[in-house]
Amino acid sequence: MSATCPASLDWPAIQTVVLDMDGTLLDLHFDDLVWNDALPSTYAARAGLDLPEARARIRDTLDRARGTLPFYCLDHWSAYFDVDLHAIETRLAAHVRVHPGVQAFLDWARAHGLALVLATNAHPRSLARKLALTGLEACFDHVVSAHPLGAPKEQAAFWRALHERTGFDPARTLFIDDNAAVLAAARAFGVAHLLAVSRPDSHQGPLEHPDYHSLESFEVLLAAAQDALGQRAATSS
Ligand SMILES: [Mg+2]
């Protein structure tokens, strides 16, 4: 059963917060528009298919690559489908949105001396576009794309490389993501504190993450953190 209680996190133990980008910091609706709307319609027109057939072909092709680095590579799929995904992302840029409460949580975390790491499977050019649109980069000590590291977050090699690059202590790190396979890889590496985003796409219903505590919103997370640390100050005096 999924637990929905960020208040149960051991906040005094947490030194570093590692956050995913798409679906966690940012509303996944943008990616839904790119991959499930603009790509199929453009590909259908180019390949002379009807829209349901184009959707099915894209879905089957993407499913076979799920969990690998090429799955997240815009250059790979742009060439494969003969559709410029960078141009599509640029055209739809007005739909890039930061989830409510993210900025306040990041500001609070910085003010409390927590190290902040953005760790994403997003393609470096997509990452750069989204950072430029949102201004989020200034909030982070490290911004890391999986692509130059040569392994996606689903694989142990990513976590070893992230650890080498940032020096985070897994036992004192909170990791937040909307992908269960990625959370499992972080857990296997030893990351002690994990939260699964329950509503990565504001246009879709909540997801079940039976193996992880669920994060409903960053507003709830910030309130829980403030309560936990406030209570700690009151009881340790
Ligand atoms: Mg994500």
Residues whose N, C-alpha, C, O or C-beta is under 5 A from the ligand:
A	BS01	MG	D20 M21 D22 G23 T24 D178
